Amino acid sequence: MKADQKPMRCPMGVPGGIIAALAGLAGIIVNAIHGDWMNLALSAGLFLMALPFVRVTMMVHSANDRLDEIEAKMAKK
């Protein structure tokens, strides 16, 4: 691996969470129009779960990047 190249971290975490949030939002709209309350509740649950998943995944990515920088500094000493 080259020195300037970052390691790949969980490549489907963020896009997968965004897709899940969009699917939940589309489900909310469609089920609200059709009056299907059970599926509306499931879509709302998916939407409310997907957005924090994206945030947590991004926090883990940034923490891993910081750890890599600290390890690189420790290896130089």
FENPEKA-V540530 format. One record per pair of residues at least 6 apart in sequence whose ideal C-beta (glycine too) atoms are under 6 Angstrom apart, sorted by the first residue. I is the first residue (numbers start at 1). GAP is how many residues later the second one is. Records with the same first field share a line. If there is no record, write none. Layout:
BEGIN
I->GAP / GAP
END
This chain:
BEGIN
9->52 / 55
13->44
14->40 / 43
17->33 / 36 / 37
20->30
21->26 / 29 / 30
24->19 / 22 / 23 / 26
25->22
27->16
28->15 / 16
31->8 / 9 / 12
32->8
END
